[in-house]
Amino acid sequence: MFLRRALIAGGSAATTILIAATAISKSREDKADHCSCSLPAVTGLWDSNWDRREPRSLMNLNKINGETGEEELQLNKYKAKATRHIFLIRHSQYNLNGRSDSERVLTPLGCEQAELTGKRLASLGLKYDQIIHSSMTRAKETTEIISKYLPGVTKKSTDMLREGAPIRPEPPVCHWKPDVVQYYEDGARIEAAFRNFIHRAEPKQEEDSYEIIICHANVIRYIVCRALQLPPEAWLRMSLNNGSITYLVIRPSGNVALRLLGDSGFMPPEKITRT
């Protein structure tokens, strides 16, 4: 009401108010930019070049001499041929009272959950290519138990998949408020993990692949949003149980399908936990 009266009245008061309002808006924008890394805009339309591996975007058009079929030959060099099947596993229940990462080991129930997840993955009868896991203790221990059921599958540890705060969630939650710096640092790392591990197959890959990524709830939820081109701020609207399986399929065209989200139906009800 005060702003309306000032604008009607005109003069320096209105000008001052408008300058102040602009400054407040700019401050909020700067703060928001500081909280997140640069992400593609969500439009509701599918971006076929979301992973920057769409064949035509990789071609050097200047090297095409105009001969019949030359462009098609070049295009085929960059086309993916195989489908990637990616299983995202949340670590099992762990000791929440641990002060450091080394003390946050799996609980006895968490060990049972990992056993059940390992059996479930083995029962699918798939030829897994590799297991990539977070370097945090609870993810490493979950990996060691699961890998017993998948003999011969190589394991690789990475810091990129460590737990963190990917981006400020919408709507916000009152009980969990990381500081601005944590969003800024973790967000860039988790986004880098998404770009590194979630993309269509390389052109040289001839057969479909089945890969397992063992990490954390926040990381998985963020990856799901990004892979489906949903607003990444929506990641906290999902809930994943310990040891659950999330299953993404990435086609050669770049199309992505979510076949499972946080599946823990293979566990007895008394074994299911979220924290």
Summary of the structure (lengths in Angstrom):
residues: 275
radius of gyration: 23.4
end to end distance: 47.7
largest distance: 78.8
contacts: 808
relative contact order: 0.17
helix: 44%
strand: 15%
